[in-house]
Amino acid sequence: MVAVDADFPRSPRGALKLGRMLVAFVAFVCFVASKAHEAYAALVIIEFIIPLLFFLLYLLKLDKKMTKLYWPLADIFNSVVSAAFLLIVCLFVVIIKTNEVTLAGGVLGFVLLVLCVVDAVLLFQKISISGPRERNGSAK
């Protein structure tokens, strides 16, 4: 039976993941409605799917069962790479500004970039580099 962490969606990290998914979905709607380049929509869809997978991983406590990978570090890596891609693409979108809806999607992309950075900082504060590494599961 799968254990569910009912407190995770109400935690700061859970709310941040939900916020990232919501902003990514609205940016996707903006890019599709404006008939912008498909790459813009693809980026925000990926930015919706990957936090969704991490949200489910933490919600279902699968990070404690799959201990081969240190999940908080993988989550930080995802947030940093997403922020880099969003910075490049959203700067391009805002500079080109083909129409108002595309511009709105670019601005939402910058909001998403800020959420990615905040997510990475929160996760970085959670793990300690100088201290001993905390195991996700039991050390049997």
MDTraj code that builds the backbone (N, CA, C; nanometers):
import mdtraj as md
import numpy as np

residues = "MET VAL ALA VAL ASP ALA ASP PHE PRO ARG SER PRO ARG GLY ALA LEU LYS LEU GLY ARG MET LEU VAL ALA PHE VAL ALA PHE VAL CYS PHE VAL ALA SER LYS ALA HIS GLU ALA TYR ALA ALA LEU VAL ILE ILE GLU PHE ILE ILE PRO LEU LEU PHE PHE LEU LEU TYR LEU LEU LYS LEU ASP LYS LYS MET THR LYS LEU TYR TRP PRO LEU ALA ASP ILE PHE ASN SER VAL VAL SER ALA ALA PHE LEU LEU ILE VAL CYS LEU PHE VAL VAL ILE ILE LYS THR ASN GLU VAL THR LEU ALA GLY GLY VAL LEU GLY PHE VAL LEU LEU VAL LEU CYS VAL VAL ASP ALA VAL LEU LEU PHE GLN LYS ILE SER ILE SER GLY PRO ARG GLU ARG ASN GLY SER ALA LYS".split()
xyz = np.array([
    [0.0839, -0.1174, 0.0000],
    [0.0000, 0.0000, 0.0000],
    [0.0887, 0.1241, 0.0000],
    [0.0483, 0.2248, -0.0722],
    [0.1271, 0.3457, -0.0876],
    [0.0907, 0.4432, 0.0241],
    [0.1935, 0.4901, 0.0945],
    [0.1733, 0.5895, 0.1989],
    [0.1694, 0.7281, 0.1351],
    [0.0801, 0.8113, 0.1853],
    [0.0650, 0.9466, 0.1320],
    [0.1008, 1.0455, 0.2418],
    [0.1850, 1.1416, 0.2067],
    [0.2212, 1.2492, 0.2979],
    [0.1210, 1.3631, 0.2780],
    [0.0149, 1.3632, 0.3584],
    [-0.0932, 1.4609, 0.3419],
    [-0.0498, 1.6023, 0.3770],
    [0.0588, 1.6172, 0.4519],
    [0.1063, 1.7502, 0.4895],
    [0.1931, 1.8144, 0.3826],
    [0.2441, 1.7368, 0.2872],
    [0.3354, 1.7928, 0.1878],
    [0.2729, 1.9035, 0.1023],
    [0.1498, 1.8903, 0.0529],
    [0.0935, 2.0000, -0.0277],
    [0.0796, 2.1317, 0.0487],
    [0.0670, 2.1244, 0.1815],
    [0.0543, 2.2454, 0.2620],
    [0.1889, 2.3002, 0.3090],
    [0.2951, 2.2257, 0.2855],
    [0.4279, 2.2718, 0.3247],
    [0.4773, 2.3778, 0.2261],
    [0.5774, 2.4579, 0.2635],
    [0.6291, 2.5583, 0.1702],
    [0.6811, 2.4975, 0.0401],
    [0.7503, 2.3855, 0.0489],
    [0.8017, 2.3221, -0.0728],
    [0.6898, 2.2674, -0.1591],
    [0.5878, 2.2086, -0.0971],
    [0.4744, 2.1567, -0.1727],
    [0.3948, 2.2673, -0.2386],
    [0.3720, 2.3760, -0.1649],
    [0.2989, 2.4899, -0.2215],
    [0.3784, 2.5533, -0.3349],
    [0.5100, 2.5556, -0.3215],
    [0.5941, 2.6110, -0.4269],
    [0.5870, 2.5262, -0.5533],
    [0.5871, 2.3949, -0.5386],
    [0.5749, 2.3066, -0.6552],
    [0.4387, 2.3257, -0.7216],
    [0.3329, 2.3364, -0.6413],
    [0.2002, 2.3600, -0.6977],
    [0.1945, 2.4949, -0.7688],
    [0.2573, 2.5963, -0.7104],
    [0.2624, 2.7273, -0.7741],
    [0.3374, 2.7245, -0.9057],
    [0.4493, 2.6509, -0.9097],
    [0.5245, 2.6376, -1.0346],
    [0.4397, 2.5726, -1.1430],
    [0.3647, 2.4695, -1.1037],
    [0.2811, 2.4009, -1.2023],
    [0.1686, 2.4915, -1.2518],
    [0.1087, 2.5683, -1.1624],
    [-0.0002, 2.6585, -1.2010],
    [0.0487, 2.7679, -1.2959],
    [0.1610, 2.8311, -1.2619],
    [0.2149, 2.9372, -1.3475],
    [0.2578, 2.8793, -1.4819],
    [0.3171, 2.7602, -1.4822],
    [0.3583, 2.6971, -1.6085],
    [0.2368, 2.6670, -1.6957],
    [0.1270, 2.6226, -1.6352],
    [0.0075, 2.5940, -1.7129],
    [-0.0505, 2.7210, -1.7748],
    [-0.0549, 2.8299, -1.6965],
    [-0.1090, 2.9562, -1.7492],
    [-0.0187, 3.0096, -1.8602],
    [0.1138, 2.9980, -1.8431],
    [0.2066, 3.0413, -1.9488],
    [0.1876, 2.9566, -2.0741],
    [0.1630, 2.8264, -2.0563],
    [0.1363, 2.7391, -2.1710],
    [0.0116, 2.7846, -2.2458],
    [-0.0938, 2.8175, -2.1722],
    [-0.2169, 2.8653, -2.2353],
    [-0.1900, 2.9947, -2.3124],
    [-0.1097, 3.0828, -2.2554],
    [-0.0758, 3.2086, -2.3248],
    [-0.0011, 3.1806, -2.4548],
    [0.0977, 3.0925, -2.4500],
    [0.1759, 3.0645, -2.5700],
    [0.0934, 2.9943, -2.6771],
    [0.0049, 2.9053, -2.6365],
    [-0.0795, 2.8362, -2.7340],
    [-0.1821, 2.9330, -2.7928],
    [-0.2403, 3.0175, -2.7092],
    [-0.3411, 3.1129, -2.7575],
    [-0.2811, 3.2156, -2.8536],
    [-0.1550, 3.2504, -2.8335],
    [-0.0931, 3.3502, -2.9207],
    [-0.0308, 3.2888, -3.0454],
    [-0.0389, 3.1579, -3.0560],
    [0.0205, 3.0854, -3.1694],
    [0.1697, 3.1162, -3.1800],
    [0.2353, 3.1200, -3.0639],
    [0.3790, 3.1460, -3.0574],
    [0.4552, 3.0214, -3.1024],
    [0.5853, 3.0352, -3.1093],
    [0.6706, 2.9233, -3.1506],
    [0.6492, 2.8054, -3.0565],
    [0.6526, 2.6860, -3.1120],
    [0.6244, 2.5648, -3.0342],
    [0.7261, 2.5420, -2.9232],
    [0.8462, 2.5932, -2.9385],
    [0.9497, 2.5735, -2.8369],
    [0.9113, 2.6396, -2.7050],
    [0.8422, 2.7531, -2.7119],
    [0.7993, 2.8206, -2.5896],
    [0.7012, 2.7331, -2.5119],
    [0.6039, 2.6802, -2.5844],
    [0.5047, 2.5941, -2.5207],
    [0.5679, 2.4656, -2.4693],
    [0.6634, 2.4119, -2.5436],
    [0.7303, 2.2885, -2.5004],
    [0.8070, 2.3102, -2.3706],
    [0.8728, 2.4247, -2.3589],
    [0.9493, 2.4530, -2.2372],
    [0.8588, 2.4604, -2.1154],
    [0.7469, 2.5300, -2.1258],
    [0.6605, 2.5422, -2.0088],
    [0.5854, 2.4128, -1.9794],
    [0.5607, 2.3311, -2.0808],
    [0.5004, 2.1993, -2.0539],
    [0.5988, 2.1107, -1.9779],
    [0.7256, 2.1155, -2.0181],
    [0.8272, 2.0401, -1.9439],
    [0.8381, 2.0948, -1.8021],
    [0.8275, 2.2269, -1.7900],
    [0.8325, 2.2894, -1.6578],
    [0.7070, 2.2575, -1.5767],
    [0.6021, 2.2112, -1.6385],
    [0.4836, 2.1636, -1.5664],
    [0.5008, 2.0170, -1.5264],
    [0.5510, 1.9350, -1.6167],
    [0.5575, 1.7901, -1.5940],
    [0.6617, 1.7518, -1.4890],
    [0.7817, 1.8093, -1.4975],
    [0.8873, 1.7676, -1.4050],
    [0.8534, 1.8041, -1.2596],
    [0.8074, 1.9269, -1.2279],
    [0.7648, 1.9509, -1.0893],
    [0.6472, 1.8630, -1.0468],
    [0.5599, 1.8284, -1.1413],
    [0.4507, 1.7362, -1.1088],
    [0.5058, 1.6010, -1.0653],
    [0.6072, 1.5518, -1.1358],
    [0.6679, 1.4237, -1.0985],
    [0.7369, 1.4314, -0.9626],
    [0.8075, 1.5417, -0.9361],
    [0.8692, 1.5587, -0.8041],
    [0.7621, 1.5730, -0.6961],
    [0.6537, 1.6426, -0.7263],
    [0.5440, 1.6573, -0.6306],
    [0.4867, 1.5202, -0.5946],
    [0.4625, 1.4372, -0.6965],
    [0.4112, 1.3026, -0.6707],
    [0.5121, 1.2164, -0.5967],
    [0.6403, 1.2338, -0.6290],
    [0.7463, 1.1585, -0.5614],
    [0.7442, 1.1867, -0.4120],
    [0.7366, 1.3150, -0.3758],
    [0.7355, 1.3515, -0.2339],
    [0.6003, 1.3232, -0.1692],
    [0.4916, 1.3423, -0.2418],
    [0.3581, 1.3186, -0.1878],
    [0.3382, 1.1714, -0.1528],
    [0.3830, 1.0835, -0.2406],
    [0.3657, 0.9403, -0.2196],
    [0.4809, 0.8778, -0.1421],
    [0.5732, 0.9602, -0.0935],
    [0.6895, 0.9178, -0.0153],
    [0.7762, 0.8169, -0.0904],
    [0.7794, 0.8286, -0.2221],
    [0.8619, 0.7372, -0.3009],
    [1.0100, 0.7690, -0.2875],
    [1.0431, 0.8921, -0.2455],
    [1.1827, 0.9271, -0.2254],
    [1.2446, 0.8464, -0.1112],
    [1.1630, 0.8002, -0.0173],
    [1.2122, 0.7194, 0.0936],
    [1.2266, 0.5723, 0.0542],
    [1.1585, 0.5320, -0.0528],
    [1.1669, 0.3934, -0.0992],
    [1.2740, 0.3751, -0.2057],
    [1.2940, 0.4762, -0.2888],
    [1.3955, 0.4709, -0.3950],
    [1.5175, 0.5493, -0.3467],
    [1.6067, 0.4807, -0.2767],
    [1.7178, 0.5487, -0.2105],
    [1.8461, 0.5512, -0.2930],
    [1.8461, 0.5016, -0.4136],
    [1.9675, 0.5008, -0.4950],
    [2.0071, 0.6405, -0.5401],
    [1.9113, 0.7314, -0.5470],
    [1.9367, 0.8679, -0.5904],
    [1.9034, 0.9616, -0.4754],
    [1.9868, 1.0631, -0.4570],
    [1.9601, 1.1625, -0.3534],
    [1.8645, 1.2659, -0.4138],
    [1.7356, 1.2507, -0.3876],
    [1.6306, 1.3249, -0.4546],
    [1.6350, 1.4757, -0.4336],
    [1.6661, 1.5260, -0.3137],
    [1.6731, 1.6731, -0.3009],
    [1.7795, 1.7353, -0.3920],
    [1.8914, 1.6670, -0.4106],
    [1.9939, 1.7196, -0.4992],
    [1.9467, 1.7161, -0.6451],
    [1.8765, 1.6112, -0.6835],
    [1.8195, 1.6043, -0.8186],
    [1.7156, 1.7142, -0.8389],
    [1.6401, 1.7447, -0.7351],
    [1.5399, 1.8512, -0.7418],
    [1.6073, 1.9876, -0.7556],
    [1.7173, 2.0101, -0.6835],
    [1.7924, 2.1352, -0.6975],
    [1.8461, 2.1483, -0.8392],
    [1.9029, 2.0406, -0.8918],
    [1.9560, 2.0420, -1.0277],
    [1.8464, 2.0766, -1.1278],
    [1.7285, 2.0183, -1.1100],
    [1.6159, 2.0490, -1.1988],
    [1.5788, 2.1963, -1.1909],
    [1.5728, 2.2507, -1.0705],
    [1.5340, 2.3914, -1.0549],
    [1.6356, 2.4853, -1.1183],
    [1.7639, 2.4559, -1.1025],
    [1.8686, 2.5423, -1.1580],
    [1.8688, 2.5358, -1.3109],
    [1.8583, 2.4165, -1.3659],
    [1.8560, 2.4021, -1.5122],
    [1.7298, 2.4668, -1.5700],
    [1.6165, 2.4492, -1.5040],
    [1.4926, 2.5123, -1.5494],
    [1.5047, 2.6644, -1.5468],
    [1.5656, 2.7173, -1.4414],
    [1.5826, 2.8617, -1.4322],
    [1.6708, 2.9143, -1.5448],
    [1.7757, 2.8406, -1.5781],
    [1.8646, 2.8837, -1.6869],
    [1.7907, 2.8853, -1.8210],
    [1.7176, 2.7782, -1.8504],
    [1.6410, 2.7730, -1.9752],
    [1.5344, 2.8819, -1.9795],
    [1.4644, 2.9019, -1.8680],
    [1.3601, 3.0039, -1.8638],
    [1.4177, 3.1433, -1.8825],
    [1.5343, 3.1695, -1.8261],
    [1.5964, 3.3003, -1.8434],
    [1.6250, 3.3278, -1.9904],
    [1.6836, 3.2309, -2.0578],
    [1.7182, 3.2497, -2.1990],
    [1.5926, 3.2665, -2.2848],
    [1.4980, 3.1758, -2.2694],
    [1.3788, 3.1775, -2.3548],
    [1.2912, 3.2990, -2.3251],
    [1.2724, 3.3317, -2.1987],
    [1.1841, 3.4437, -2.1654],
    [1.2452, 3.5778, -2.2033],
    [1.3765, 3.5907, -2.1951],
    [1.4397, 3.7127, -2.2465],
    [1.4130, 3.7262, -2.3956],
    [1.4257, 3.6170, -2.4667],
    [1.3985, 3.6175, -2.6103],
    [1.2532, 3.6537, -2.6383],
    [1.1606, 3.5954, -2.5631],
    [1.0179, 3.6208, -2.5831],
    [0.9849, 3.7672, -2.5552],
    [1.0385, 3.8219, -2.4477],
    [1.0074, 3.9599, -2.4106],
    [1.0721, 4.0584, -2.5083],
    [1.1907, 4.0276, -2.5573],
    [1.2562, 4.1175, -2.6528],
    [1.1826, 4.1180, -2.7860],
    [1.1412, 4.0005, -2.8336],
    [1.0708, 3.9903, -2.9624],
    [0.9303, 4.0483, -2.9521],
    [0.8576, 4.0180, -2.8436],
    [0.7187, 4.0593, -2.8152],
    [0.6325, 4.0729, -2.9413],
    [0.6018, 3.9578, -3.0002],
    [0.5208, 3.9549, -3.1213],
    [0.3790, 4.0071, -3.0976],
    [0.3213, 3.9750, -2.9831],
    [0.1904, 4.0289, -2.9464],
    [0.1772, 4.0295, -2.7943],
    [0.0665, 4.0817, -2.7440],
    [0.0504, 4.0988, -2.5999],
    [0.0397, 3.9663, -2.5257],
    [-0.0234, 3.8675, -2.5870],
    [-0.0410, 3.7390, -2.5202],
    [0.0935, 3.6663, -2.5089],
    [0.1757, 3.6750, -2.6123],
    [0.3090, 3.6161, -2.6052],
    [0.3921, 3.6879, -2.4994],
    [0.3785, 3.8189, -2.4928],
    [0.4486, 3.8967, -2.3910],
    [0.4034, 3.8558, -2.2506],
    [0.2745, 3.8312, -2.2340],
    [0.2228, 3.7853, -2.1043],
    [0.2819, 3.6494, -2.0688],
    [0.2945, 3.5611, -2.1674],
    [0.3580, 3.4315, -2.1424],
    [0.5039, 3.4474, -2.1027],
    [0.5732, 3.5434, -2.1644],
    [0.7124, 3.5694, -2.1278],
    [0.7253, 3.6229, -1.9866],
    [0.6354, 3.7126, -1.9482],
    [0.6375, 3.7660, -1.8118],
    [0.6069, 3.6551, -1.7112],
    [0.5107, 3.5692, -1.7439],
    [0.4828, 3.4545, -1.6565],
    [0.6027, 3.3602, -1.6495],
    [0.6766, 3.3521, -1.7591],
    [0.8002, 3.2733, -1.7578],
    [0.9015, 3.3297, -1.6601],
    [0.9090, 3.4636, -1.6500],
    [0.9981, 3.5244, -1.5514],
    [0.9501, 3.4971, -1.4090],
    [0.8187, 3.4953, -1.3884],
    [0.7643, 3.4586, -1.2571],
    [0.8019, 3.3141, -1.2260],
    [0.7928, 3.2291, -1.3257],
    [0.8313, 3.0890, -1.3102],
    [0.9798, 3.0761, -1.2785],
    [1.0611, 3.1599, -1.3406],
    [1.2041, 3.1615, -1.3134],
    [1.2297, 3.1961, -1.1668],
    [1.1609, 3.2941, -1.1143],
    [1.1771, 3.3314, -0.9733],
    [1.1343, 3.2169, -0.8825],
    [1.0245, 3.1511, -0.9166],
    [0.9795, 3.0362, -0.8367],
    [1.0815, 2.9227, -0.8399],
    [1.1462, 2.9010, -0.9540],
    [1.2508, 2.7983, -0.9635],
    [1.3691, 2.8322, -0.8743],
    [1.4093, 2.9586, -0.8738],
    [1.5217, 3.0006, -0.7897],
    [1.4866, 2.9865, -0.6417],
    [1.3669, 3.0264, -0.6035],
    [1.3234, 3.0133, -0.4643],
    [1.3184, 2.8659, -0.4250],
    [1.2698, 2.7809, -0.5132],
    [1.2655, 2.6372, -0.4876],
    [1.4066, 2.5822, -0.4666],
    [1.4999, 2.6222, -0.5508],
    [1.6382, 2.5752, -0.5367],
    [1.6989, 2.6234, -0.4055],
    [1.6725, 2.7482, -0.3676],
    [1.7276, 2.8010, -0.2419],
    [1.6691, 2.7274, -0.1224],
    [1.5380, 2.7038, -0.1219],
    [1.4761, 2.6296, -0.0112],
    [1.5327, 2.4886, 0.0001],
    [1.5500, 2.4231, -0.1138],
    [1.6060, 2.2884, -0.1107],
    [1.7521, 2.2900, -0.0674],
    [1.8271, 2.3902, -0.1116],
    [1.9676, 2.3998, -0.0737],
    [1.9815, 2.4225, 0.0763],
    [1.8901, 2.4993, 0.1347],
    [1.8919, 2.5196, 0.2792],
    [1.8538, 2.3935, 0.3541],
    [1.7740, 2.3080, 0.2907],
    [1.7295, 2.1848, 0.3550],
    [1.8431, 2.0846, 0.3691],
    [1.9280, 2.0771, 0.2688],
    [2.0391, 1.9828, 0.2764],
    [2.1623, 2.0547, 0.3268],
    [2.2446, 1.9833, 0.3961],
    [2.3654, 2.0416, 0.4530],
    [2.4860, 1.9829, 0.3823],
    [2.5668, 2.0689, 0.3233],
    [2.6846, 2.0209, 0.2524],
    [2.7959, 1.9863, 0.3504],
    [2.8115, 2.0642, 0.4572],
    [2.9206, 2.0409, 0.5511],
    [2.8914, 1.9267, 0.6483],
    [2.7658, 1.9009, 0.6743],
    [2.7288, 1.7963, 0.7688],
    [2.7152, 1.6614, 0.7024],
    [2.6850, 1.5584, 0.7817],
    [2.6653, 1.4251, 0.7229],
    [2.5398, 1.4211, 0.6386],
    [2.5453, 1.3427, 0.5328],
    [2.4313, 1.3325, 0.4416],
    [2.3210, 1.2515, 0.5062],
    [2.2015, 1.3060, 0.5020],
    [2.0845, 1.2390, 0.5590],
    [2.0338, 1.1359, 0.4597],
    [2.0122, 1.0145, 0.5065],
    [1.9627, 0.9078, 0.4198],
    [1.8124, 0.9218, 0.4034],
    [1.7641, 0.8881, 0.2847],
    [1.6203, 0.8963, 0.2589],
    [1.5460, 0.7810, 0.3225],
    [1.6057, 0.6667, 0.3280],
    [1.5390, 0.5488, 0.3813],
    [1.6219, 0.4862, 0.4899],
    [1.5818, 0.3688, 0.5336],
    [1.6566, 0.3001, 0.6382],
    [1.7851, 0.2427, 0.5788],
    [1.8862, 0.2320, 0.6628],
    [2.0167, 0.1843, 0.6177],
    [2.0310, 0.0360, 0.6451],
    [1.9413, -0.0419, 0.5949],
    [1.9436, -0.1876, 0.6161],
    [2.0285, -0.2547, 0.5135],
])
top = md.Topology()
chain = top.add_chain()
for i, resn in enumerate(residues, 1):
    res = top.add_residue(resn, chain, resSeq=i)
    for name in ("N", "CA", "C"):
        top.add_atom(name, md.element.get_by_symbol(name[0]), res)
traj = md.Trajectory(xyz[None], top)
